[in-house]
Amino acid sequence: MLNPRHIRRPVMPSSPVLSVDELPYICTASDAARLLRHTASYIVRLCGNGTIPAYKEGNTWLIRRDDLLTYLEQNLNLAAQKRLNQKEDR
């Protein structure tokens, strides 16, 4: 049986990026995680399944800042649509 002390938990980024201008034009998964406030492993999964357009150089996923902004805008629009649909259902 595993001891709970030995279970590794994802580490959230320590300092979130507050402005897109703080990001380089080509971001790593760690940079994107700081902006989106997710773990780097979650961003890698999104890159791997094509949700976030990215390319891999060696073991590193690289994401264009513009593609990251597009992903962010699409998710904000989806969240807004869900809220509107919930209000209409009431």
trRosetta pair geometry for C-beta under 8 A, 3 or more apart (Angstrom, degrees):
i j d omega theta_ij theta_ji phi_ij phi_ji
2 6 5.8 -125 -170 70 92 115
2 7 6.3 84 147 -62 132 93
3 6 4.9 80 68 2 87 106
4 7 5.6 -42 -155 12 47 116
10 39 4.1 -39 173 -101 134 158
10 41 6.0 -119 -117 32 121 124
10 42 7.6 50 -154 -26 163 99
11 39 7.0 115 65 -126 43 106
12 37 7.5 12 -165 -170 110 68
12 39 6.3 -87 -100 -80 50 79
13 16 6.2 108 96 -83 119 58
13 30 7.2 135 -101 -169 113 73
13 33 5.2 154 -45 121 126 99
13 34 4.3 -164 177 -95 162 69
13 37 7.0 -118 43 -122 114 46
13 39 7.6 175 -29 -112 78 42
13 40 7.6 105 -66 -42 97 87
15 34 6.8 9 88 -146 59 119
16 34 5.5 164 -136 -178 42 70
16 35 7.2 112 -170 -104 80 20
16 37 5.4 -4 -114 -85 127 93
17 20 7.5 80 138 -91 123 32
17 22 4.9 -166 -153 78 102 129
17 23 6.1 44 -165 -57 160 91
17 31 7.3 43 -42 -173 145 68
17 34 4.5 85 -18 123 95 103
17 35 4.3 -31 57 -84 125 69
18 22 6.9 75 49 -7 63 144
19 22 5.0 108 71 -13 82 99
20 23 5.7 -46 -169 21 53 114
20 35 7.0 57 -101 -135 65 134
20 65 6.7 117 -179 -175 101 114
20 69 6.3 39 -132 -86 149 110
23 27 5.3 -23 -171 -84 116 121
23 31 5.7 112 -134 168 96 120
23 35 6.3 -11 -65 -62 131 134
23 65 5.2 148 109 -113 124 116
23 68 7.4 -96 151 70 168 153
24 27 6.0 155 62 -80 81 62
24 31 6.9 -70 30 -137 89 164
24 65 7.2 -155 101 -55 40 121
25 64 6.9 -21 161 -148 71 71
25 65 5.3 -96 -147 1 37 120
26 62 5.2 -1 180 -174 107 111
26 63 7.3 143 -163 69 58 36
26 64 6.2 -38 -104 -100 63 52
26 65 7.3 -96 -67 -25 21 83
27 31 3.8 -132 -161 87 99 131
27 32 5.1 117 127 -51 134 83
27 35 7.8 -36 -149 -2 160 132
27 62 7.1 145 72 -159 40 58
27 63 4.8 -33 67 68 94 91
27 64 7.6 99 17 -160 85 5
27 65 5.9 105 -23 -78 110 71
27 68 6.2 14 34 -38 144 150
28 31 4.9 104 49 3 69 99
28 32 7.2 -135 96 0 39 88
28 60 6.0 -56 -130 -169 103 109
28 61 7.0 107 -161 76 58 65
28 62 6.5 -40 -97 -103 52 60
28 63 7.5 113 -139 20 6 89
29 32 5.6 -55 -147 41 35 112
29 33 6.1 41 151 -27 66 105
29 40 4.6 96 123 -162 103 86
29 43 4.3 159 -160 98 89 120
29 44 4.9 13 -133 -63 159 78
29 47 6.6 -96 -94 -9 108 142
29 60 7.6 -153 2 -162 97 66
29 61 4.8 61 -49 62 108 112
29 63 7.2 99 -80 -10 53 119
30 33 5.5 -50 -146 32 31 115
30 34 6.7 35 154 -22 62 100
30 40 4.7 -14 -87 -99 62 129
30 43 7.9 -167 -57 54 23 146
31 34 5.9 -54 -158 30 32 111
31 35 6.9 25 149 -13 64 104
31 63 7.9 -158 73 53 106 107
32 35 5.8 -57 -153 38 37 108
32 36 5.9 10 160 1 72 115
32 40 7.9 110 64 -120 85 67
32 43 4.8 140 93 -148 118 148
32 52 7.3 92 -170 178 157 163
32 63 5.4 31 -61 51 137 149
32 68 5.5 -142 -120 -120 104 131
33 36 6.2 -65 -132 52 28 94
33 37 7.6 93 171 -90 56 5
33 38 5.2 -104 -138 77 77 68
33 39 5.9 -21 -146 163 133 15
33 40 4.4 -84 -30 -75 154 59
33 42 7.2 116 -112 56 104 92
33 43 4.9 -116 -66 -17 86 137
34 37 7.5 19 -174 -74 24 47
35 68 6.8 64 78 162 152 135
35 72 7.7 -72 137 -78 117 139
36 43 6.9 139 48 -86 138 110
36 68 7.8 -123 -48 -167 111 104
36 72 6.9 -142 -97 -94 94 101
38 42 4.4 -96 161 76 121 135
38 43 5.9 140 89 -49 118 87
39 42 4.7 100 60 2 81 101
39 43 7.3 -147 98 -2 46 85
40 43 5.5 -54 -151 37 39 112
40 44 6.3 44 149 -23 68 103
41 44 5.5 -48 -147 34 35 116
41 45 6.6 40 151 -22 63 101
42 45 5.6 -50 -152 32 34 114
42 46 6.6 34 149 -18 64 103
43 46 5.6 -52 -150 36 35 112
43 47 6.4 36 150 -19 66 104
43 52 7.0 -22 -163 29 75 156
43 61 7.4 -173 126 82 93 142
43 63 7.8 -87 173 -26 116 150
44 47 5.6 -54 -148 37 32 112
44 48 6.2 34 153 -22 65 108
44 61 5.6 170 -118 0 73 143
45 48 5.6 -54 -145 36 30 113
45 49 6.5 10 163 -3 65 107
46 49 6.5 -65 -143 45 26 94
46 51 4.2 -78 -162 66 82 119
46 52 4.5 55 130 2 109 106
46 71 7.8 87 159 -158 137 150
47 50 7.8 41 180 -69 29 22
47 51 7.6 -75 -59 53 23 77
47 52 5.1 -46 -82 72 63 102
47 54 3.9 -33 -141 44 111 141
47 56 7.7 125 142 -67 126 90
47 61 4.4 83 117 -160 168 148
47 63 6.6 -111 -98 -73 121 110
48 61 7.7 -89 -52 -89 72 139
50 53 7.3 18 -160 -90 62 54
51 71 7.2 83 142 -133 79 122
52 63 6.0 -14 149 -124 119 131
52 67 6.5 107 -176 139 76 108
52 68 6.8 26 -155 -100 120 62
52 71 5.0 -8 -108 -82 86 158
53 63 7.4 123 90 -138 57 81
53 64 7.3 -16 98 32 103 101
53 67 4.5 -109 63 -152 102 141
53 71 7.9 -162 15 -54 74 112
54 61 4.9 33 147 -178 142 101
54 62 6.2 162 -167 77 92 40
54 63 4.4 -45 -103 -87 106 79
54 64 7.9 -168 -105 5 60 66
54 67 7.1 178 -67 106 63 149
55 61 7.5 156 83 -152 26 61
55 62 5.7 -23 67 61 75 94
56 59 7.7 -25 -172 -145 105 13
56 60 6.9 152 -155 80 64 41
56 61 5.5 -38 -98 -97 75 61
56 62 7.3 157 -103 14 23 78
57 60 5.5 -24 68 68 80 94
57 62 5.7 23 6 -11 111 124
63 67 5.8 -125 -175 77 84 117
63 68 5.4 85 140 -59 123 104
64 67 4.4 88 65 5 92 104
64 68 7.0 -158 94 -7 49 85
65 68 5.5 -55 -152 35 35 115
65 69 6.4 36 151 -20 67 103
66 69 5.6 -51 -149 35 34 112
66 70 6.5 37 151 -21 64 103
67 70 5.5 -49 -148 34 34 115
67 71 6.5 38 152 -19 64 103
68 71 5.7 -51 -151 35 32 112
68 72 6.4 33 150 -20 64 107
69 72 5.5 -54 -147 37 33 114
69 73 6.3 33 155 -19 66 105
70 73 5.9 -54 -147 36 30 110
70 74 6.4 30 154 -19 64 106
71 74 5.8 -56 -149 35 29 111
71 75 6.4 24 156 -15 64 108
72 75 6.0 -59 -149 38 29 107
72 76 6.4 29 154 -19 65 106
73 76 5.7 -55 -147 36 32 111
73 77 6.4 32 154 -19 65 105
74 77 5.8 -56 -151 36 31 111
74 78 6.5 31 151 -19 65 105
75 78 5.5 -49 -145 35 36 113
75 79 6.4 37 155 -20 65 103
76 79 5.7 -53 -148 36 32 111
76 80 6.4 32 153 -19 64 106
77 80 5.7 -54 -147 36 32 111
77 81 6.4 35 153 -21 65 105
78 81 5.6 -53 -148 35 32 112
78 82 6.5 34 153 -21 65 103
79 82 5.8 -52 -150 33 32 112
79 83 6.6 32 152 -18 64 104
80 83 5.8 -54 -152 35 33 111
80 84 6.5 33 151 -19 66 105
81 84 5.7 -54 -149 36 33 111
81 85 6.3 32 154 -19 66 106
82 85 5.7 -55 -147 37 31 111
82 86 6.4 33 154 -21 65 105
83 86 5.7 -54 -149 34 32 112
83 87 6.5 32 153 -19 65 104
84 87 5.7 -55 -151 34 33 111
84 88 6.4 31 153 -19 66 106
85 88 5.7 -54 -146 36 33 111
85 89 6.4 35 155 -24 65 105
86 89 5.8 -54 -150 31 31 113
86 90 7.1 40 152 -31 60 99
87 90 6.0 -49 -162 16 35 115
